[in-house]
Amino acid sequence: MIGHIRGKLIAKNPPTLLVDVNGVGYELEAPMSTIFDLPETGREVTLVTHFYVREDAQILFGFLTQAERGLFRLLLKVNGVGAKMALAILSSMNPAEFRGCILGGDQAALIKIPGIGKKTAERLIVEMRDRLEKESGLAAPTAPGAKPVAADPVAEATEALMALGYKPAEASRMVRAVPAQGLGSEEIIRRALKGAL
């Protein structure tokens, strides 16, 4: 398997990149988040890669970060999500934003991504929640025995409400009803619970 590629960036034709590695041109597909952050052509780049094989094609995908590649690989494990949809997700939001949507049960944000309807958004939320916590480096690093840190106070508040027994969509709705600008997660939770009464 090809784990990474380092070479001269020859061309950017979204979603395709061409990277010259010692005279061999590697064609890679990449999410827009990676393409936007690449230097201009002619400069050296290093991309982490995923080699994708199916009956009719062999495709090399390139990413600037391990987190993007990790999320791409997790998405491929979801029933009904292929490489094209995984690229669309990564092109629309970064791994931390995606994690917040999943943990917050935010179907509305997922439905805005091209190719994702209500059923796919529901499936992503259900199937990805545990995987994001267990299998990927998308969560913020923590000390041994420490509780994982949520991406932001809103996501942390949503997680706490779900731990209290609220369904993901309901917890997300309750948190969105709170003007959370500048508030910590505890205050968001307090106000969300007060608003639910």
C-alpha positions in Angstrom: 0.0 0.0 0.0 1.2 3.6 -0.7 1.1 5.5 2.6 2.3 8.9 1.4 3.7 10.7 -1.6 6.3 13.5 -1.7 7.1 15.2 -5.0 6.5 18.2 -7.2 2.9 19.3 -7.7 2.5 19.4 -11.5 -1.3 20.1 -11.9 -4.4 20.9 -10.0 -7.7 20.0 -11.8 -10.1 19.6 -8.9 -10.7 17.0 -7.7 -7.6 15.6 -9.4 -4.0 16.3 -8.7 -0.8 15.3 -10.5 2.3 14.9 -8.5 5.7 14.0 -10.0 7.8 11.7 -7.9 11.2 11.1 -9.4 9.9 11.2 -13.0 6.7 9.2 -12.3 3.4 11.2 -12.4 0.9 10.1 -9.8 -2.7 11.0 -10.3 -4.6 11.5 -7.1 -8.1 12.5 -6.2 -8.4 14.9 -3.2 -11.1 16.8 -1.3 -11.4 20.5 -1.9 -10.1 21.2 1.6 -6.7 19.7 0.6 -6.7 21.3 -2.8 -7.3 24.8 -1.4 -4.4 24.5 1.0 -1.9 23.2 -1.5 0.9 25.5 -2.8 1.0 26.7 -6.4 2.1 24.2 -9.0 5.9 23.6 -9.3 6.3 23.4 -5.5 7.0 20.3 -3.5 4.1 18.7 -1.6 3.7 15.8 0.8 0.3 14.0 0.9 -0.8 11.1 3.0 -2.7 8.7 0.8 -5.3 6.0 0.6 -5.2 3.4 -2.2 -8.7 2.4 -3.2 -9.4 -0.7 -5.2 -12.7 -1.8 -6.7 -13.6 -4.0 -9.7 -13.4 -1.4 -12.3 -10.8 1.1 -10.9 -7.7 1.6 -8.8 -7.7 5.2 -7.3 -5.1 6.9 -5.2 -6.6 9.6 -2.8 -4.4 12.3 -1.3 -4.9 14.3 1.9 -2.9 17.0 3.7 -3.6 15.6 7.2 -3.9 12.2 8.9 -7.2 13.4 10.3 -8.7 13.8 6.8 -7.5 10.4 5.7 -8.7 8.8 8.9 -12.2 10.3 8.5 -12.2 9.2 4.8 -11.4 5.7 5.8 -14.1 5.6 8.5 -16.7 7.0 6.0 -15.9 4.2 3.6 -17.1 1.7 6.2 -20.6 3.3 6.4 -23.2 1.4 4.5 -24.1 3.3 1.3 -21.1 5.8 1.5 -18.6 5.5 -1.3 -15.4 7.3 -2.1 -17.2 10.1 -4.0 -19.6 10.9 -1.1 -16.7 10.7 1.4 -14.8 13.3 -0.7 -17.9 15.5 -0.8 -18.1 15.4 2.9 -14.5 16.3 3.4 -14.8 19.0 0.8 -17.7 20.5 2.8 -16.4 20.4 6.3 -13.2 19.6 8.2 -13.0 16.5 10.5 -13.7 18.6 13.7 -16.8 20.1 12.2 -18.0 16.7 10.9 -17.4 15.2 14.4 -19.5 18.1 15.9 -22.3 17.4 13.5 -22.3 13.7 14.2 -22.1 14.0 18.0 -24.7 16.8 17.9 -27.0 14.8 15.7 -27.1 17.8 13.3 -28.9 16.3 10.3 -29.6 19.7 8.7 -25.9 20.4 8.3 -25.2 17.0 6.7 -28.2 17.3 4.3 -26.6 20.4 2.9 -23.7 18.3 1.5 -24.3 17.3 -2.1 -25.5 13.7 -2.4 -26.7 13.3 1.2 -30.3 13.0 1.9 -32.2 12.6 5.1 -31.8 8.8 5.3 -28.1 9.0 4.6 -27.6 11.7 7.2 -29.4 9.6 9.8 -27.3 6.6 8.9 -24.1 8.6 9.2 -25.1 9.9 12.6 -26.0 6.4 13.9 -23.0 4.5 12.4 -20.3 7.2 12.9 -20.9 8.2 16.5 -19.1 5.3 18.1 -16.5 5.0 15.4 -15.4 8.6 15.8 -14.7 8.0 19.5 -13.1 4.6 19.2 -11.2 4.4 15.9 -10.0 7.8 14.8 -7.6 10.5 15.8 -10.3 13.1 15.2 -11.0 13.5 18.9 -8.8 15.9 20.8 -5.9 14.1 22.6 -6.4 13.5 26.3 -4.4 12.3 29.2 -4.8 8.7 30.2 -8.1 8.2 32.1 -9.3 11.7 31.2 -12.7 12.3 29.6 -12.5 13.1 25.8 -12.8 16.8 25.1 -15.6 17.8 22.7 -14.7 20.0 19.7 -16.4 23.1 21.2 -18.8 24.0 24.1 -21.9 23.5 21.8 -20.8 19.9 20.9 -19.9 19.2 24.6 -23.3 20.5 25.7 -25.1 18.3 23.1 -23.1 15.2 24.2 -24.0 15.9 27.8 -27.7 16.2 27.0 -27.5 12.9 25.1 -25.9 11.3 28.1 -28.9 12.5 30.2 -31.1 10.5 27.9 -32.2 13.0 25.2 -32.3 11.8 21.6 -29.5 13.3 19.4 -31.9 15.4 17.3 -33.7 16.6 20.5 -30.4 17.5 22.2 -29.2 19.3 19.2 -32.5 21.3 18.9 -32.3 22.2 22.6 -28.7 23.5 22.3 -29.5 25.4 19.1 -32.3 27.3 20.9 -29.7 28.8 23.3 -27.7 31.8 22.1 -24.4 30.2 22.8 -22.0 32.9 21.8 -19.3 33.2 24.5 -20.9 30.7 26.8 -19.2 27.6 28.3 -20.8 24.2 28.0 -22.2 24.1 31.5 -24.1 27.4 31.0 -25.4 26.1 27.6 -26.6 22.9 29.3 -28.2 24.9 32.1 -30.1 27.2 29.7 -31.1 24.3 27.3 -32.6 22.4 30.2 -34.3 25.5 31.5 -35.8 26.1 28.1 -37.1 22.6 27.8 -39.2 23.0 31.0 
